Amino acid sequence: MSPSANFSPDADTSRISISALYTGHVWFRHGLSLPELYSFKGKLSYGALAPVNALIRAVAGADIETFLLERHLIIDELLSRAIEQQGVCQVIEIAAGMSPRGACFMRKYAHSLRYIEADLPEMAARKRRYLSQHGLLSDQHQVAECNILAQEGADSLSVLFSSLDSSKPVLVITEGLVNYFELPVITDFWKRLADNLVTFPKGIYLTEIYPDLQEHPLYRWVQFAQKVVGLLTRGGYPLHYRDDQEIEVGFAGCGFAEIKVHNPASYYDSLPLKKLEIPSAVRIVEAAV
Ligand SMILES: C[S@@+](CC[C@H](N)C(=O)[O-])C[C@H]1O[C@@H](n2cnc3c(N)ncnc32)[C@H](O)[C@@H]1O
């Protein structure tokens, strides 16, 4: 499938934005968010999925939320390390939705960090409204419009990157985005991303991926959860790559030079994650150009 088959640069993917209200409420419920980002619509969407989550949890011992928390806390951890150990001082979080990460990291690293949260125009306007109502935006912390499908123009990656200082390291995050797109579409985005990152002295990308782990003991339930997310967002939710090695090869093919695939199980002792009896369904990718 060519990138243009289902997702032309002007395809409207705003149907996916409902999922940001859902995940925003998950962060809130687990004490990871700020009161300023509470949304009643988020609570409603969370309630709508609660019975399905309870069913998956009863059968599989883990649910959609378990893997959301794994990805979120590990991305936070990797971002902290990049800031403290690798001199990252500029962050772009694409598809930030209602995530508290920008506000939380700006509280912690106010004097050394520039943070740009980006999303489709409607979601960006919502986030800007929430943050500015509480005085949380500044020259150092901004919200911008970005559409990962846009090859050029105001919402494109190159315009987003043009506001950064190209003499300093940069880190880009996408969380909860890549599995909404077919592989050729998301790899087209990753290639453009790598092309932009390479113009900085250091360029790192963090994302999570739900791989197609066909040998997973609860693969049927992974597929069920996949269908539920697809229904909520009125589209597909394709799983990408069969294992960690395929992920590494895939990212190398997009222009990334150093690729680490993090398995949540290796963080059980250092982060407050639920220890699962089954393998995790998610991986966190740290890729540098
Ligand atoms: C599951 S939410 C993730 C929100 C946030 N990162 C989190 O984890 O809570 C998916 C996000 O992708 C955004 N999105 C959908 N299509 C997009 C596109 N073409 N370009 C950029 N963002 C997009 C949605 O608006 C939404 O905020």
The ligand as an ORCA input file, in Angstrom:
! r2SCAN-3c Opt
* xyz 0 1
  C      -4.173      8.122     21.771
  S      -4.060      9.852     21.577
  C      -2.508     10.050     22.395
  C      -2.469     11.319     23.199
  C      -1.259     11.402     24.128
  N      -0.017     11.245     23.420
  C      -1.368     10.366     25.211
  O      -0.651      9.357     25.149
  O      -2.185     10.560     26.123
  C      -3.700     10.065     19.845
  C      -3.369     11.527     19.465
  O      -2.989     11.544     18.082
  C      -3.431     12.766     17.525
  N      -3.434     12.626     16.053
  C      -4.298     11.936     15.274
  N      -3.979     12.042     13.980
  C      -2.843     12.820     13.942
  C      -2.046     13.311     12.870
  N      -2.330     13.028     11.582
  N      -0.984     14.098     13.174
  C      -0.697     14.406     14.465
  N      -1.423     13.973     15.513
  C      -2.498     13.192     15.249
  C      -4.809     12.910     18.143
  O      -5.316     14.217     18.016
  C      -4.534     12.489     19.590
  O      -4.178     13.589     20.379
*
